[in-house]
């Protein structure tokens, strides 16, 4: 194994809850292990057997909330084996272990396998894509394995994710509401803002209407980043194409050194828990 990590010798394995842009995994060195969504006896692999659009259409028509399940260790092992044929080192970056057993299955598959490092990002959705892209930017010119590990630690400690859900009903029914339960109920048209903290979801604010939601999001950006910070951010869309551009405009206005990374598309597994109409953004300050 060479001492310098580059895009030629390093791969990344993510799970489908990273909610990446649709063509993201067409790039060399990127691999995706799907979680699964179940509509009764029918099982679909997230992002492979059903597009996000197809999933949300079926979700809204279904009288019963679908269920989700994590990949097996064997499924991770198969991807590690495939990636290992081409790449010397593999970083496997996954959804918070507080929300899914996915990362535990990945760690089981990596046991005894040289060159594979598995991380619980303590986050979810397109935050994981930001982490991957910031690491890949470093690999373009080459960096040490210690530099990669240090950045992952920095990201886990300092990245943020804020979700503007159209309703808490899906999170409540799916059992993923965590410490955001105080937002349940309330007046008509009040929609929750939910933050990721220490690997789980916590209440941030109740807002009524898009204008107040954007004001609360702006307050969150100001609370979690500094005016001179170099910020990298991603937007997340769950059948909500109007709000993400407004969020982008707000972030770039409030933080002039902000860099847009991508627009993530919520897939079936995350979509089962947040529901349609959700918009979100993830950030890391460097």
Secondary structure, DSSP 8 states (H G I E B T S, - for coil): --SEE-TTTEEEEEEGGG---TTGGGSTTEEEE--EEEETTEEEEBTTTB-HHHHHHHHHH-SS--EEE---HHHHHHHHHHHHTT-SEEEEEES-TTT-SHHHHHHHHHTT-TTEEEEE-S--TTHHHHHHHHHHHHHTT-EEHHHHHHHHHHHHHH-EEEEE-S-SHHHHHHT--TBTGGGSS-STTEEEEEEEETTEEEEEEEEESHHHHHHHHHHHHHHHS-TT--EEEEEEEES-TTHHHHHHHHHHHH-TTEEEEEEEE--HHHHHHH-TTEEEEEEEE-
